[in-house]
Amino acid sequence: MNATQIAKRIEGLGPWFQNLDLNGVRTAPEHFLGDYPADKFARFAHLIPADLTGKTVLDIGCNAGFYSFEMRRRGAARVLGIDSDPRYLAQARLAAEVLGDGVEFRQMGVYDVAALGERFDLVIFMGVLYHLRHPLLALDLIREYVAGDMMLFQTLTRGPETVAVPAEDYDFSEDAHFQQPDWPRMTFIEGKWANDWTNWWVPNRAGVEAMLRASGFAVEDGPADEVYLCRTAKVPFAEYGPHAVYPSQGDAAR
């Protein structure tokens, strides 16, 4: 395709949220965030190994495929991008057609990743968590079924940068720790936030890091612009299993 043909197909699939360079033709040159997400990526690109030769990558919530293509450029042997939005996937497939990068795209949500039946050396899970009604479930599924080694993770956060260090356990009557501003927390949004009804949760930094640990991810580096590089780790309380009957404080509460 020449530039005119590419521009016409870009327009037919608009609007674009990612500003990709398709052989000199930009998909979102007037983006309100500037050259997005390239400008953002520049602030945390150092978190990811520069050489991914031979590695496999899963990009969850891939949108038009910016990060999928970037991982392919770093030498990844196989890159799979998934998204639940068919328009984003149509954009990503056009980009793959123009760029010839050999990235595969499928329509699939994060809650369905077990169906992939394989683990990936690097999972990219960015800009998705706060749009989910069940965020911890999503992290659990990623850890159990597809995360092989590393996860590049990002979510919207608000609140203090300091992080409380919780004790191993607390007495039922204690509640002072809940009042700390840097205690791990997630703010629930019932209506819209930033004119978007799919924004459900806004965690603070402590909440993000606690959720990662609780799902079996150890933070190796970050945050850099809300982005973390994580490694798979032991899942806390995994010995109980997902259907175990847990000890109850019910009697004490009553």
C-alpha positions as CSV (number, residue, x, y, z in Angstrom):
1,M,0.0,0.0,0.0
2,N,1.1,3.5,-0.7
3,A,0.7,6.4,1.8
4,T,-2.6,7.5,0.4
5,Q,-4.1,4.0,0.7
6,I,-2.8,3.6,4.2
7,A,-4.2,6.9,5.2
8,K,-7.6,6.0,3.8
9,R,-7.7,2.7,5.7
10,I,-6.6,4.4,8.9
11,E,-9.4,6.9,8.6
12,G,-11.9,4.1,8.0
13,L,-10.9,2.4,11.3
14,G,-10.8,5.6,13.4
15,P,-10.8,7.0,15.9
16,W,-7.4,5.6,17.1
17,F,-6.2,5.8,20.7
18,Q,-2.7,4.8,19.9
19,N,-0.6,7.0,17.5
20,L,1.3,4.4,15.4
21,D,3.7,5.2,12.6
22,L,2.6,3.1,9.7
23,N,5.3,3.7,7.1
24,G,5.3,7.4,7.7
25,V,1.5,7.8,8.1
26,R,0.4,8.5,11.7
27,T,-2.8,7.0,13.1
28,A,-3.5,9.7,15.8
29,P,-1.3,12.7,15.1
30,E,-3.6,15.0,17.0
31,H,-3.8,12.8,20.2
32,F,-4.6,14.9,23.3
33,L,-1.7,13.2,25.1
34,G,0.8,14.0,22.4
35,D,2.7,11.1,20.7
36,Y,0.9,8.5,22.7
37,P,1.9,5.9,23.8
38,A,5.5,6.4,22.5
39,D,6.1,9.4,24.8
40,K,4.9,7.3,27.8
41,F,6.9,4.3,26.8
42,A,10.1,6.3,26.7
43,R,9.7,6.9,30.4
44,F,9.7,3.2,31.4
45,A,11.3,1.4,28.4
46,H,14.3,0.7,30.5
47,L,12.3,-1.6,32.7
48,I,12.1,-4.2,30.0
49,P,15.1,-6.2,28.8
50,A,16.5,-4.7,25.6
51,D,17.0,-8.1,24.1
52,L,14.0,-10.4,24.0
53,T,15.4,-12.8,21.5
54,G,13.6,-16.1,21.6
55,K,11.1,-15.0,24.2
56,T,7.3,-15.2,23.9
57,V,5.1,-12.3,24.8
58,L,1.4,-12.0,25.6
59,D,0.0,-8.4,25.4
60,I,-3.4,-8.3,27.3
61,G,-5.6,-5.4,26.3
62,C,-3.3,-4.7,23.3
63,N,-5.4,-1.9,21.7
64,A,-3.9,-1.1,18.3
65,G,-0.8,-3.1,19.2
66,F,1.9,-0.5,20.1
67,Y,3.5,-2.6,22.8
68,S,3.2,-5.8,20.8
69,F,5.1,-4.3,17.9
70,E,7.7,-2.9,20.3
71,M,8.4,-6.3,21.9
72,R,8.7,-7.8,18.4
73,R,11.3,-5.1,17.6
74,R,13.3,-6.2,20.7
75,G,13.6,-9.7,19.2
76,A,10.6,-11.6,20.7
77,A,10.1,-14.8,18.8
78,R,6.4,-14.8,19.2
79,V,4.0,-12.0,20.2
80,L,0.3,-12.5,20.8
81,G,-2.0,-9.5,21.4
82,I,-5.5,-10.0,22.8
83,D,-8.3,-7.5,23.3
84,S,-12.1,-7.7,23.7
85,D,-12.7,-4.7,21.4
86,P,-13.0,-5.8,17.7
87,R,-12.3,-2.2,16.4
88,Y,-9.0,-2.1,18.3
89,L,-8.1,-5.5,16.8
90,A,-9.0,-4.4,13.3
91,Q,-6.6,-1.4,13.8
92,A,-3.9,-3.8,15.2
93,R,-4.3,-6.1,12.2
94,L,-4.0,-3.2,9.8
95,A,-0.8,-2.1,11.5
96,A,0.6,-5.7,11.4
97,E,-0.2,-5.8,7.6
98,V,1.6,-2.6,7.0
99,L,4.6,-3.2,9.3
100,G,4.9,-6.9,8.5
101,D,6.0,-7.7,12.0
102,G,4.3,-11.1,12.3
103,V,2.4,-10.3,15.4
104,E,-0.8,-12.3,16.0
105,F,-4.0,-10.8,17.4
106,R,-7.1,-12.5,18.9
107,Q,-10.3,-11.3,20.3
108,M,-10.3,-12.4,23.9
109,G,-10.8,-11.0,27.4
110,V,-8.5,-11.3,30.4
111,Y,-10.9,-13.6,32.2
112,D,-10.5,-16.1,29.3
113,V,-6.7,-16.4,29.3
114,A,-6.8,-20.0,30.6
115,A,-8.1,-21.0,27.2
116,L,-4.7,-20.1,25.6
117,G,-3.2,-23.2,27.2
118,E,0.3,-21.8,27.4
119,R,2.7,-19.7,29.4
120,F,4.6,-16.7,28.1
121,D,8.0,-15.4,29.1
122,L,6.6,-11.8,29.3
123,V,3.0,-10.8,30.0
124,I,2.1,-7.2,29.3
125,F,-0.9,-6.1,31.4
126,M,-1.1,-2.3,31.1
127,G,-4.0,0.1,31.3
128,V,-6.5,-2.6,32.0
129,L,-6.9,-3.3,35.7
130,Y,-8.9,-0.2,36.6
131,H,-11.4,-1.0,33.8
132,L,-12.3,-4.4,35.4
133,R,-15.1,-5.2,37.7
134,H,-13.0,-8.0,39.2
135,P,-9.4,-6.9,39.1
136,L,-7.9,-9.3,41.6
137,L,-9.5,-12.2,39.8
138,A,-7.8,-11.0,36.6
139,L,-4.4,-11.0,38.3
140,D,-5.0,-14.4,39.8
141,L,-5.9,-15.9,36.3
142,I,-2.8,-14.3,34.7
143,R,-0.6,-15.7,37.4
144,E,-2.1,-19.2,37.4
145,Y,-2.4,-19.7,33.6
146,V,-0.2,-17.5,31.4
147,A,2.6,-15.8,33.4
148,G,5.8,-17.7,32.9
149,D,8.5,-15.3,34.2
150,M,7.9,-11.5,33.8
151,M,4.9,-9.2,33.8
152,L,5.0,-5.6,32.8
153,F,2.1,-4.0,34.7
154,Q,0.5,-0.6,34.8
155,T,-2.6,0.8,36.3
156,L,-4.0,4.3,37.1
157,T,-3.2,5.3,40.7
158,R,-4.0,8.2,43.0
159,G,-2.8,8.9,46.5
160,P,0.5,9.1,48.4
161,E,3.7,7.6,47.1
162,T,4.6,6.3,50.5
163,V,3.7,2.7,51.2
164,A,2.6,1.3,54.5
165,V,4.2,-1.9,55.7
166,P,1.4,-4.1,57.1
167,A,2.0,-6.5,60.0
168,E,1.6,-10.2,59.5
169,D,-1.7,-10.1,61.4
170,Y,-3.9,-7.9,63.4
171,D,-6.2,-8.3,66.3
172,F,-9.9,-8.1,65.3
173,S,-10.4,-5.0,67.5
174,E,-7.5,-3.0,65.9
175,D,-8.4,-0.5,63.2
176,A,-6.0,2.4,63.4
177,H,-4.0,1.0,60.4
178,F,-7.1,1.4,58.2
179,Q,-6.9,5.2,58.8
180,Q,-3.4,5.5,57.4
181,P,-3.4,7.4,54.0
182,D,-0.7,5.0,52.7
183,W,-2.6,1.8,53.7
184,P,-3.3,-0.4,50.7
185,R,-6.7,0.6,49.3
186,M,-8.8,0.7,46.2
187,T,-11.3,3.4,45.6
188,F,-14.5,2.2,43.9
189,I,-16.2,4.4,41.3
190,E,-19.9,3.8,41.1
191,G,-20.6,6.3,38.3
192,K,-18.2,7.7,35.7
193,W,-14.7,9.0,36.2
194,A,-13.1,11.2,33.4
195,N,-16.3,10.7,31.5
196,D,-15.8,7.0,31.3
197,W,-18.2,4.5,32.9
198,T,-15.6,1.7,32.5
199,N,-13.3,3.2,35.1
200,W,-14.3,1.1,38.2
201,W,-11.3,1.2,40.6
202,V,-8.5,3.7,41.4
203,P,-5.9,2.1,43.8
204,N,-3.1,3.9,45.6
205,R,0.4,2.8,45.2
206,A,0.3,0.6,48.3
207,G,-2.8,-1.1,47.0
208,V,-1.3,-1.9,43.7
209,E,1.8,-3.4,45.2
210,A,-0.2,-5.4,47.8
211,M,-2.5,-6.8,45.0
212,L,0.5,-7.9,43.0
213,R,2.1,-9.7,46.0
214,A,-1.3,-11.3,46.9
215,S,-1.5,-12.7,43.3
216,G,2.0,-14.1,43.3
217,F,4.0,-11.3,41.6
218,A,7.2,-9.8,43.1
219,V,8.0,-6.3,42.1
220,E,11.5,-6.3,40.5
221,D,11.6,-2.7,39.3
222,G,9.4,0.4,39.3
223,P,7.2,2.2,39.6
224,A,8.2,4.3,36.6
225,D,5.2,6.3,35.4
226,E,2.9,3.9,37.2
227,V,4.6,0.9,35.5
228,Y,6.2,-2.1,37.3
229,L,8.3,-5.0,36.1
230,C,7.3,-8.0,38.1
231,R,8.5,-11.6,38.4
232,T,6.4,-14.6,39.2
233,A,6.7,-15.6,42.8
234,K,5.0,-17.9,45.4
235,V,1.3,-17.3,45.7
236,P,0.4,-16.6,49.3
237,F,-1.9,-19.1,50.9
238,A,-1.9,-21.2,47.8
239,E,-1.9,-24.3,49.9
240,Y,-5.5,-23.7,50.8
241,G,-6.6,-23.9,47.1
242,P,-9.3,-21.9,45.4
243,H,-12.2,-23.8,46.9
244,A,-10.9,-24.3,50.4
245,V,-13.0,-23.5,53.5
246,Y,-11.1,-20.7,55.2
247,P,-10.9,-20.1,58.9
248,S,-13.6,-17.7,60.0
249,Q,-13.6,-14.9,62.5
250,G,-17.4,-15.0,62.4
251,D,-17.9,-16.0,66.0
252,A,-15.6,-13.2,67.2
253,A,-17.4,-10.7,65.1
254,R,-20.7,-11.6,66.6
